[in-house]
């Protein structure tokens, strides 16, 4: 039997064809991929050569900001009030330090060697994290020689931390005019949310108060930049091997210089006259609004804020019972007392309440119809005309004026002059004060019983007491309006001219004038004028002693503002022994009386009486400005004009 077997013959032709097809496909894919890779290499190495060449150099070339020089602040005679001095500070670059853990370790090490205070670390850390990783952030300002030596010894321990030379703000006159000039201090977390961080790169200080804050944009300038070659540790080097790059530099533009209307010699007189007291002096040019002097005492040294205060140092200032950080000129709100009487007299004439020669009797007290409550005066004046009532500051006379005029007309008239409103001065922080009325009371209180306006409140308002407060700045503004008889109403200002960076040309700023107050006749204004001149020149005037032997004619008004209410059976406030329970003392004035060049307000907290506490201070300031008379110089605090900072400015009293 023959067994059949089935055999399979291999098809070499089909296998070769399949292999060939697959080879072609694989070759096409490989070719396409090679073309893609080649195209990409051509793009990167040829077309984008310059871009990536520059990018690679960025690994060793760093762009560093150059902060601008902050503009100077000068008084009207060229005395430098704020300038810049070279200073050393420690700066940190986060990308060179490492991650957050490394940052914490670095800050802890700086605390360990005594260069940072432990209480500063949390704020410094937040500030560093708010900056870009490549930015150099100041963490310790104005190093002493000892601190620089200490860091130099330990420098090898720190990566991304180094000492930089910068310009730091300096106030050569220390505490003088600090509340007007203001100060700068380290840029904090809140500041970073409001500024262009790129424009402030490399800048460690920013204006916080006064002119420094209000004119930050003009003072700051425009930052520059420069390229520097760095090594792997991020430290600057001259060259790396054979590579010496061309490094670009864009110079910064310095900030503008500001010329103030402030007369530092008059300011010095005002502050020395207030020494040992709590109070304020504000003097204005009635025609331009230029602030000639703005003193708030006690003050503080702004240089401490530039350096950086410790928590303990700041708490000492913050908790001081005399509140040195308070700008009393702008934010101190006090009852005006009798300084309101000249305007109430003018209102009485406007509304035909009383004629100027119609005598009124003062028996030492006043009572409202149907009431037994006595609104007293410290003196029995007898019969008085309006001029005499202003000069002798008779309360009873003005109780009667207020009772007849009524609170609605009083409020309408006084608000015309700006009571209860901001003056609009060009620095921040001003307080508006208060002038109450029935309408105000309805909005201020929720309970119906508290919204009732009583006749006694009107009487109190008639002598500047009760729900009426003003600031020393407002008082100077009001008396300037009186001195100008409402014809010129100039908004107060500190900066009167600007000098651009690198220029010798001073550009005056036009005063901001408001609409004149056409509210009274010449004859009616004459009554107020005569009464206020009588305050300092008439034998019965309340400030007669302060006007004796004056070489110019001036007009003024004293005021005494109650701190607390005395009982009905007490007939005097002069025996109060506790200082902080004594009345505040006011004096307002303008001079020369016929053509005012200066308007002034003086407040002495708990001074007692305006005539004895405030008026003599005003007389010293007026003499200093109008006559050039100054007290003997204090050798410990000389006021000098640095030769390098002198500028062309007008003579004393002349507007810029």
C-alpha positions as CSV (number, residue, x, y, z in Angstrom):
1,X,0.0,0.0,0.0
2,X,1.5,3.4,-1.1
3,X,1.1,6.2,1.5
4,X,0.4,9.7,-0.1
5,X,2.1,12.8,1.5
6,X,1.1,16.5,1.0
7,X,4.0,19.0,0.7
8,X,4.0,22.9,0.9
9,X,6.3,24.8,-1.5
10,X,7.7,28.2,-0.1
11,X,6.7,31.3,-2.2
12,X,9.9,33.4,-2.3
13,X,8.5,35.9,-4.7
14,X,5.6,36.9,-2.5
15,X,8.0,37.3,0.5
16,X,10.4,39.5,-1.4
17,X,7.6,41.7,-2.6
18,X,6.2,42.1,0.9
19,X,9.7,42.9,2.2
20,X,10.2,45.5,-0.5
21,X,6.9,47.2,0.2
22,X,7.7,47.4,3.9
23,X,11.2,48.7,3.3
24,X,9.9,51.5,1.1
25,X,7.3,52.5,3.7
26,X,9.9,52.4,6.5
27,X,12.3,54.4,4.3
28,X,9.6,57.0,3.6
29,X,8.8,57.3,7.3
30,X,12.5,57.6,8.2
31,X,13.0,60.2,5.4
32,X,10.1,62.3,6.6
33,X,11.4,62.1,10.1
34,X,14.8,63.1,9.0
35,X,13.4,66.0,7.1
36,X,11.4,67.1,10.1
37,X,14.5,66.9,12.4
38,X,16.6,68.7,9.8
39,X,14.0,71.4,9.3
40,X,13.8,71.9,13.1
41,X,17.6,72.0,13.4
42,X,17.8,74.5,10.6
43,X,15.1,76.6,12.4
44,X,16.8,76.5,15.7
45,X,20.4,76.8,14.6
46,X,20.1,79.1,11.6
47,X,16.8,81.1,11.7
48,X,16.7,81.4,15.5
49,X,20.4,81.6,16.1
50,X,20.4,85.2,17.5
51,X,17.5,84.5,19.8
52,X,18.9,81.4,21.4
53,X,22.4,82.9,21.5
54,X,21.1,85.8,23.5
55,X,19.0,83.4,25.6
56,X,22.0,81.3,26.4
57,X,24.0,84.4,27.4
58,X,21.1,85.1,29.8
59,X,22.3,82.3,31.9
60,X,25.4,84.3,32.8
61,X,24.3,87.9,31.9
62,X,21.8,89.4,34.3
63,X,19.8,92.6,33.8
64,X,20.0,94.6,37.0
65,X,17.7,97.7,37.6
66,X,19.3,101.0,38.4
67,X,17.0,102.9,40.8
68,X,16.7,106.7,40.1
69,X,17.8,109.4,42.4
70,X,14.9,110.7,44.4
71,X,14.1,114.4,43.8
72,X,15.1,116.9,46.4
73,X,12.7,118.9,48.6
74,X,13.7,122.5,49.3
75,X,12.1,125.5,51.0
76,X,11.5,128.8,49.3
77,X,15.1,130.0,49.9
78,X,16.8,126.8,48.7
79,X,17.4,125.2,52.1
80,X,17.5,121.4,51.5
81,X,14.8,119.7,53.6
82,X,15.2,116.2,52.0
83,X,18.1,114.9,50.1
84,X,19.9,111.6,49.3
85,X,23.0,110.1,50.8
86,X,24.9,106.9,49.8
87,X,24.0,103.9,52.0
88,X,24.7,100.2,52.1
89,X,21.9,97.6,52.3
90,X,21.5,93.8,52.2
91,X,19.6,92.5,49.2
92,X,18.3,89.0,48.4
93,X,17.6,87.4,45.0
94,X,15.2,84.5,45.6
95,X,16.1,82.4,42.5
96,X,19.7,82.2,43.7
97,X,18.7,81.4,47.3
98,X,16.6,78.4,46.3
99,X,13.1,77.2,47.3
100,X,11.0,78.5,50.2
101,X,12.8,76.2,52.7
102,X,16.1,77.6,51.7
103,X,14.7,81.1,52.0
104,X,13.6,80.4,55.5
105,X,17.0,79.0,56.4
106,X,18.7,82.1,54.9
107,X,16.6,84.5,56.9
108,X,17.1,82.4,60.1
109,X,20.8,82.5,59.5
110,X,20.8,86.3,59.2
111,X,18.8,86.5,62.5
112,X,21.4,84.1,64.0
113,X,24.3,86.4,63.2
114,X,22.4,89.5,64.5
115,X,21.7,91.3,61.2
116,X,17.9,90.8,61.3
117,X,15.5,91.1,64.2
118,X,13.3,88.0,64.8
119,X,10.1,90.1,64.6
120,X,11.0,91.4,61.1
121,X,11.3,88.0,59.5
122,X,7.6,87.3,58.7
123,X,7.2,90.7,57.0
124,X,10.5,90.3,55.1
125,X,9.5,86.9,53.9
126,X,6.1,88.1,52.6
127,X,7.7,91.0,50.8
128,X,10.3,88.7,49.2
129,X,7.7,86.3,48.0
130,X,5.6,89.2,46.5
131,X,8.6,90.1,44.2
132,X,9.6,88.2,41.1
133,X,12.1,85.4,41.7
134,X,14.9,87.3,39.8
135,X,14.4,90.6,41.5
136,X,16.9,91.9,44.1
137,X,14.9,92.7,47.2
138,X,16.2,94.9,50.1
139,X,15.9,93.1,53.4
140,X,18.2,95.3,55.6
141,X,18.6,99.1,55.0
142,X,21.3,101.5,56.0
143,X,23.9,99.2,57.4
144,X,26.4,100.5,59.9
145,X,30.1,99.8,59.6
146,X,29.8,97.1,62.2
147,X,26.9,95.4,60.4
148,X,28.9,95.5,57.1
149,X,31.9,93.9,58.7
150,X,29.7,91.3,60.4
151,X,28.2,90.3,57.0
152,X,31.6,90.3,55.3
153,X,32.8,87.7,57.8
154,X,29.8,85.4,57.1
155,X,29.3,86.2,53.4
156,X,30.6,82.8,52.3
157,X,27.6,81.2,54.0
158,X,25.0,82.9,51.9
159,X,24.1,82.4,48.2
160,X,21.9,85.1,46.6
161,X,22.5,87.5,49.4
162,X,24.8,90.5,49.0
163,X,25.5,94.1,50.0
164,X,24.5,96.8,47.5
165,X,25.2,100.5,47.5
166,X,22.1,102.6,47.1
167,X,21.0,106.2,47.7
168,X,19.0,106.6,50.9
169,X,16.7,109.5,51.9
170,X,18.1,111.9,54.4
171,X,16.4,114.7,56.4
172,X,19.2,117.1,57.4
173,X,17.0,119.1,59.7
174,X,15.7,116.1,61.6
175,X,12.3,116.7,63.3
176,X,11.8,120.1,61.7
177,X,8.6,120.4,59.6
178,X,8.3,116.6,59.6
179,X,4.5,116.5,59.4
180,X,4.6,118.8,56.3
181,X,7.5,117.1,54.5
182,X,6.6,113.6,55.6
183,X,9.0,110.7,55.3
184,X,9.8,107.6,53.3
185,X,10.2,104.0,54.5
186,X,10.6,100.5,53.2
187,X,8.1,99.4,50.5
188,X,5.7,96.9,52.1
189,X,3.1,94.4,51.0
190,X,0.4,97.0,50.8
191,X,2.6,99.3,48.7
192,X,3.4,96.5,46.2
193,X,-0.3,96.2,45.4
194,X,-0.6,99.8,44.4
195,X,2.6,100.5,42.5
196,X,4.2,99.3,39.3
197,X,6.7,96.7,40.7
198,X,8.8,96.8,37.6
199,X,9.2,100.6,37.8
200,X,10.2,100.3,41.5
201,X,12.6,97.4,40.9
202,X,15.8,98.2,42.9
203,X,14.0,100.9,44.9
204,X,13.6,100.1,48.6
205,X,11.8,103.3,49.8
206,X,8.5,105.0,49.1
207,X,6.8,108.1,50.4
208,X,4.5,107.5,53.4
209,X,3.4,110.9,54.6
210,X,3.2,114.6,53.7
211,X,4.8,115.9,50.5
212,X,6.8,112.7,50.2
213,X,3.6,110.7,49.8
214,X,1.5,113.2,47.9
215,X,4.2,113.8,45.2
216,X,5.6,110.3,45.1
217,X,5.3,110.0,41.3
218,X,7.2,113.3,40.6
219,X,9.9,112.5,43.2
220,X,10.5,108.9,42.3
221,X,11.8,109.4,38.7
222,X,12.3,106.6,36.1
223,X,14.4,103.6,36.7
224,X,17.3,102.5,34.5
225,X,18.9,99.2,33.9
226,X,22.3,97.6,33.2
227,X,23.6,94.2,32.1
228,X,26.1,92.5,34.4
229,X,28.1,89.3,33.9
230,X,27.6,86.8,36.8
231,X,29.2,83.5,37.7
232,X,27.4,80.3,38.7
233,X,26.8,81.7,42.3
234,X,25.2,84.7,40.8
235,X,28.0,87.1,41.8
236,X,29.2,89.8,39.4
237,X,32.4,89.1,37.5
238,X,34.4,91.0,34.8
239,X,34.7,88.1,32.4
240,X,34.2,84.3,32.1
241,X,37.1,82.6,30.3
242,X,37.5,84.2,27.0
243,X,34.0,85.6,27.0
244,X,33.8,89.3,27.5
245,X,30.3,90.5,26.5
246,X,29.0,93.8,25.4
247,X,26.8,95.0,28.2
248,X,24.1,97.5,27.7
249,X,23.3,100.3,30.2
250,X,20.1,102.4,30.3
251,X,20.7,105.3,32.7
252,X,17.8,106.2,35.1
253,X,16.0,109.6,35.1
254,X,16.1,111.3,38.5
255,X,12.9,112.6,40.1
256,X,11.9,116.2,40.0
257,X,12.9,118.6,42.8
258,X,10.1,120.2,44.7
259,X,10.2,123.8,45.9
260,X,7.9,124.4,48.9
261,X,6.4,127.7,49.9
262,X,7.6,126.8,53.4
263,X,10.0,129.3,55.0
264,X,12.2,127.2,57.2
265,X,13.4,130.1,59.2
266,X,9.8,131.0,60.1
267,X,9.1,127.3,60.7
268,X,12.1,127.2,63.1
269,X,10.6,130.1,65.1
270,X,7.2,128.5,65.2
271,X,8.6,125.2,66.5
272,X,10.8,126.8,69.1
273,X,7.9,128.9,70.3
274,X,5.8,125.6,70.7
275,X,8.7,123.7,72.4
276,X,7.5,121.8,75.4
277,X,3.8,122.2,74.4
278,X,1.3,120.3,72.4
279,X,-0.1,122.3,69.6
280,X,0.2,123.6,66.1
281,X,1.1,126.7,64.1
282,X,-0.1,127.1,60.5
283,X,0.8,130.2,58.4
284,X,-0.4,130.9,54.9
285,X,0.1,133.4,52.1
286,X,-3.6,134.6,51.7
287,X,-3.1,135.4,48.0
288,X,-1.5,132.2,46.8
289,X,-2.3,129.7,49.5
290,X,1.4,128.9,50.0
291,X,2.1,127.3,53.4
292,X,4.7,129.5,55.0
293,X,4.9,127.3,58.2
294,X,3.2,124.2,59.3
295,X,4.3,123.1,62.8
296,X,2.8,120.2,64.8
297,X,4.3,119.6,68.2
298,X,5.6,117.3,69.4
299,X,7.2,115.7,66.4
300,X,9.6,112.9,65.6
301,X,12.7,112.2,63.6
302,X,11.8,110.9,60.1
303,X,15.3,109.5,59.6
304,X,14.4,106.6,61.9
305,X,11.7,105.5,59.5
306,X,14.2,105.5,56.6
307,X,16.5,103.2,58.5
308,X,13.6,101.1,59.8
309,X,12.2,101.2,63.3
310,X,12.1,98.2,65.5
311,X,8.7,97.2,66.9
312,X,9.8,98.5,70.3
313,X,10.9,101.9,68.8
314,X,7.6,102.2,66.9
315,X,5.5,101.3,69.9
316,X,7.2,104.1,71.9
317,X,6.0,106.6,69.3
318,X,2.6,105.0,68.9
319,X,1.8,104.8,72.6
320,X,3.2,108.2,73.6
321,X,0.5,110.1,75.4
322,X,1.4,113.3,73.5
323,X,0.8,111.5,70.1
324,X,3.9,112.8,68.2
325,X,2.8,110.9,65.0
326,X,-0.4,113.0,64.8
327,X,-0.3,115.9,62.4
328,X,-2.3,118.3,64.5
329,X,-2.3,120.9,61.8
330,X,-4.3,118.7,59.4
331,X,-6.0,116.2,61.7
332,X,-6.3,117.8,65.1
333,X,-10.0,118.7,65.4
334,X,-10.9,121.2,68.2
335,X,-13.7,123.5,69.1
336,X,-12.8,127.0,67.6
337,X,-14.1,128.9,70.6
338,X,-14.3,132.7,70.2
339,X,-12.4,132.7,66.9
340,X,-15.8,132.3,65.2
341,X,-17.1,135.6,66.5
342,X,-15.9,137.9,63.7
343,X,-17.9,135.8,61.1
344,X,-21.0,135.7,63.3
345,X,-20.8,139.5,63.6
346,X,-20.6,139.6,59.8
347,X,-23.6,137.3,59.6
348,X,-25.5,139.5,62.1
349,X,-25.0,142.5,59.8
350,X,-25.9,140.5,56.6
351,X,-29.2,139.3,58.2
352,X,-29.9,142.6,59.9
353,X,-29.9,141.0,63.4
354,X,-28.0,143.9,65.0
355,X,-26.6,147.2,63.7
356,X,-22.9,147.8,64.4
357,X,-23.5,150.8,66.8
358,X,-26.5,149.3,68.6
359,X,-25.3,148.6,72.2
360,X,-26.0,145.4,73.9
361,X,-25.7,144.9,77.7
362,X,-23.6,142.1,79.2
363,X,-24.3,141.4,82.8
364,X,-22.1,138.3,82.9
365,X,-24.7,135.7,81.8
366,X,-27.4,135.0,79.3
367,X,-30.7,133.0,79.6
368,X,-33.0,131.7,77.0
369,X,-36.7,132.7,77.3
370,X,-38.5,130.3,79.5
371,X,-35.3,128.8,80.9
372,X,-33.3,129.4,84.1
373,X,-30.1,128.0,82.8
374,X,-27.4,130.6,82.7
375,X,-24.9,130.8,79.8
376,X,-22.1,132.7,81.4
377,X,-19.3,135.0,80.5
378,X,-16.1,135.2,82.4
379,X,-16.6,139.0,82.7
380,X,-19.3,141.6,83.0
381,X,-18.7,143.9,80.0
382,X,-21.6,146.3,80.4
383,X,-22.8,148.0,77.2
384,X,-20.9,147.1,74.1
385,X,-21.2,147.9,70.4
386,X,-20.3,145.2,67.8
387,X,-16.8,146.3,67.3
388,X,-16.2,146.3,71.1
389,X,-17.8,142.9,71.4
390,X,-15.4,141.4,68.9
391,X,-12.3,143.1,70.4
392,X,-13.3,142.2,74.0
393,X,-14.7,138.8,73.0
394,X,-18.0,139.2,74.9
395,X,-19.8,135.8,75.1
396,X,-23.2,137.3,76.1
397,X,-23.3,139.5,73.0
398,X,-22.8,136.5,70.7
399,X,-25.2,134.4,72.7
400,X,-27.8,137.0,71.8
401,X,-26.7,137.0,68.1
402,X,-27.0,133.2,67.9
403,X,-30.4,133.2,69.6
404,X,-31.8,135.8,67.2
405,X,-30.1,134.3,64.0
406,X,-31.0,130.7,64.5
407,X,-29.0,127.6,63.7
408,X,-30.2,127.3,60.1
409,X,-28.9,130.7,59.0
410,X,-25.8,130.2,61.1
411,X,-25.0,126.9,59.4
412,X,-25.7,128.4,55.9
413,X,-23.5,131.4,56.5
414,X,-20.5,129.5,58.1
415,X,-20.5,126.8,55.4
416,X,-20.0,129.5,52.8
417,X,-16.6,130.1,54.3
418,X,-15.8,126.4,54.4
419,X,-16.7,125.3,57.9
420,X,-17.1,121.5,58.0
421,X,-15.3,121.0,54.7
422,X,-11.8,120.1,53.6
423,X,-9.5,123.0,52.5
424,X,-8.1,120.8,49.7
425,X,-4.4,121.1,50.6
426,X,-2.1,119.1,48.4
427,X,-1.0,116.5,51.0
428,X,-3.1,113.6,52.3
429,X,-4.6,113.1,55.7
430,X,-6.7,116.3,56.1
431,X,-9.7,116.1,58.4
432,X,-12.8,118.1,57.5
433,X,-13.9,119.1,60.9
434,X,-17.6,119.5,61.8
435,X,-20.3,122.2,61.7
436,X,-23.5,120.7,63.2
437,X,-27.1,121.6,62.2
438,X,-30.5,120.1,62.7
439,X,-30.1,118.3,59.4
440,X,-26.7,116.9,60.5
441,X,-28.3,115.7,63.7
442,X,-31.1,113.9,61.9
443,X,-28.5,111.9,59.9
444,X,-26.0,111.4,62.7
445,X,-28.4,109.8,65.2
446,X,-30.8,106.9,64.9
447,X,-33.1,107.5,67.9
448,X,-35.8,110.2,67.4
449,X,-35.1,111.6,70.8
450,X,-31.4,112.2,69.9
451,X,-32.3,113.9,66.7
452,X,-34.0,116.9,68.4
453,X,-32.1,120.2,68.1
454,X,-32.2,122.3,71.3
455,X,-32.0,126.0,71.7
456,X,-29.0,125.6,74.0
457,X,-27.0,124.0,71.3
458,X,-27.5,127.1,69.1
459,X,-26.3,129.3,71.9
460,X,-23.2,127.1,72.4
461,X,-22.5,127.2,68.7
462,X,-22.6,131.0,68.9
463,X,-19.3,131.1,70.9
464,X,-17.7,128.2,69.0
465,X,-18.5,125.4,71.4
466,X,-20.6,122.3,71.1
467,X,-20.8,120.2,67.9
468,X,-18.3,122.4,66.0
469,X,-14.7,121.5,65.4
470,X,-11.9,122.9,63.2
471,X,-8.3,122.1,62.4
472,X,-5.5,124.6,62.7
473,X,-5.1,124.5,58.9
474,X,-8.8,125.4,58.5
475,X,-8.4,128.2,61.0
476,X,-5.5,129.7,59.0
477,X,-7.6,129.3,55.8
478,X,-10.6,131.0,57.4
479,X,-8.6,134.0,58.7
480,X,-7.0,134.4,55.3
481,X,-10.5,134.6,53.8
482,X,-11.4,137.3,56.4
483,X,-8.2,139.2,55.7
484,X,-9.0,139.2,52.0
485,X,-12.6,140.1,52.7
486,X,-13.7,137.1,50.6
487,X,-12.2,138.5,47.4
488,X,-9.4,135.9,47.2
489,X,-9.9,132.3,48.2
490,X,-6.7,130.4,47.6
491,X,-6.5,126.6,48.2
492,X,-3.7,125.9,50.7
493,X,-0.6,124.2,49.2
494,X,2.9,123.1,50.2
495,X,4.5,122.7,46.8
496,X,4.7,126.0,44.9
497,X,7.2,125.2,42.2
498,X,8.9,122.2,40.5
499,X,12.4,121.8,39.0
500,X,12.8,119.0,36.5
501,X,15.7,116.6,36.8
502,X,18.9,118.0,35.4
503,X,17.4,121.4,34.9
504,X,18.2,124.7,36.6
505,X,14.8,126.2,35.6
506,X,12.2,126.5,38.4
507,X,8.7,126.2,37.1
508,X,6.1,128.0,39.4
509,X,2.7,126.3,39.9
510,X,-0.3,128.6,39.5
511,X,-2.3,129.0,42.7
512,X,-5.7,127.3,42.8
513,X,-8.2,130.1,43.4
514,X,-11.9,129.4,44.3
515,X,-14.9,131.6,43.6
516,X,-14.9,134.8,45.7
517,X,-17.3,135.1,48.6
518,X,-19.6,138.0,47.8
519,X,-21.5,138.0,51.0
520,X,-21.2,141.4,52.6
521,X,-20.7,145.1,51.8
522,X,-17.5,147.1,52.3
523,X,-19.0,148.8,55.3
524,X,-20.0,145.5,56.9
525,X,-16.5,144.1,56.4
526,X,-15.1,147.3,58.0
527,X,-16.9,146.4,61.2
528,X,-15.1,143.0,61.4
529,X,-11.8,144.6,60.4
530,X,-12.1,147.3,63.2
531,X,-13.1,144.7,65.8
532,X,-10.1,142.4,65.0
533,X,-7.6,145.2,64.9
534,X,-9.0,146.3,68.2
535,X,-8.2,142.8,69.6
536,X,-4.5,143.6,69.4
537,X,-4.4,147.4,69.5
538,X,-7.3,148.6,71.7
539,X,-6.7,148.9,75.5
540,X,-9.7,146.5,76.1
541,X,-8.6,144.0,73.4
542,X,-8.1,140.5,74.6
543,X,-4.7,140.2,73.0
544,X,-3.6,143.8,73.5
545,X,-0.3,142.8,75.2
546,X,0.7,140.8,72.1
547,X,0.2,143.8,69.9
548,X,2.3,146.3,71.9
549,X,5.1,148.0,69.9
550,X,4.3,146.1,66.7
551,X,6.0,147.7,63.7
552,X,3.1,146.7,61.5
553,X,-0.7,146.8,61.8
554,X,-2.4,143.5,62.3
555,X,-5.8,142.0,63.1
556,X,-6.4,139.0,65.3
557,X,-8.9,137.1,67.4
558,X,-8.3,135.0,70.6
559,X,-10.3,131.9,71.4
560,X,-10.6,129.5,74.3
561,X,-12.0,126.1,73.6
562,X,-13.5,124.1,76.5
563,X,-12.1,120.6,77.1
564,X,-14.9,119.7,79.6
565,X,-18.0,121.4,81.0
566,X,-17.8,123.2,84.3
567,X,-20.7,123.3,86.8
568,X,-23.2,126.1,87.1
569,X,-21.9,127.1,90.5
570,X,-18.3,127.4,89.3
571,X,-17.6,130.9,88.0
572,X,-14.1,130.5,86.6
573,X,-11.9,128.1,84.7
574,X,-8.6,129.7,85.6
575,X,-8.1,127.6,88.8
576,X,-8.1,124.2,87.0
577,X,-4.8,122.6,88.1
578,X,-4.8,119.4,86.0
579,X,-3.1,120.4,82.8
580,X,-5.0,118.1,80.4
581,X,-8.3,119.4,81.7
582,X,-7.5,123.0,80.9
583,X,-9.0,124.8,77.9
584,X,-7.3,124.8,74.5
585,X,-5.9,128.2,73.5
586,X,-6.4,129.7,70.0
587,X,-5.2,132.8,68.2
588,X,-5.8,133.7,64.6
589,X,-4.5,136.8,62.8
590,X,-3.5,138.3,59.5
591,X,-0.9,141.0,58.7
592,X,-0.4,143.7,57.6
593,X,-4.0,144.4,58.3
594,X,-4.6,146.6,55.2
595,X,-2.8,144.2,52.7
596,X,-2.3,140.8,54.2
597,X,0.9,138.9,53.4
598,X,0.4,136.3,56.0
599,X,-2.5,134.6,57.8
600,X,-1.8,132.5,60.9
601,X,-3.5,130.2,63.4
602,X,-2.0,129.0,66.6
603,X,-3.4,126.3,68.8
604,X,-1.9,125.3,72.2
605,X,-3.6,122.2,73.6
606,X,-4.6,122.8,77.3
607,X,-2.9,126.2,77.1
608,X,-5.7,127.9,79.1
609,X,-6.3,131.3,77.4
610,X,-5.6,132.3,73.8
611,X,-4.4,135.7,74.9
612,X,-1.6,134.4,77.1
613,X,-0.7,131.1,75.5
614,X,-1.3,131.4,71.8
615,X,-1.1,135.1,70.8
616,X,2.6,135.6,71.9
617,X,3.6,132.7,69.6
618,X,1.7,134.2,66.7
619,X,3.5,137.5,67.3
620,X,6.9,135.8,67.1
621,X,6.0,134.1,63.8
622,X,4.6,137.3,62.3
623,X,7.8,139.2,63.3
624,X,10.0,136.5,61.8
625,X,8.2,136.6,58.5
626,X,7.5,140.3,58.1
627,X,10.5,141.8,59.8
628,X,13.1,139.0,59.5
629,X,13.4,138.9,63.3
630,X,14.5,135.6,64.7
631,X,15.3,134.4,68.2
632,X,19.0,133.7,69.0
633,X,20.2,130.7,67.0
634,X,20.3,127.3,68.7
635,X,23.9,126.0,68.2
636,X,22.7,122.5,68.5
637,X,20.2,122.9,65.6
638,X,21.7,125.3,63.1
639,X,19.7,126.0,60.0
640,X,22.2,126.3,57.0
641,X,21.8,126.4,53.3
642,X,24.2,123.8,51.8
643,X,26.2,125.4,48.9
644,X,25.5,122.5,46.6
645,X,21.7,122.8,47.0
646,X,21.2,126.5,46.7
647,X,18.6,127.5,44.1
648,X,17.3,130.8,42.6
649,X,14.2,131.6,44.6
650,X,12.4,134.9,45.4
651,X,12.9,136.9,48.6
652,X,11.0,136.2,51.7
653,X,7.3,136.8,51.3
654,X,7.3,136.9,47.6
655,X,5.4,134.1,45.7
656,X,7.4,131.8,43.6
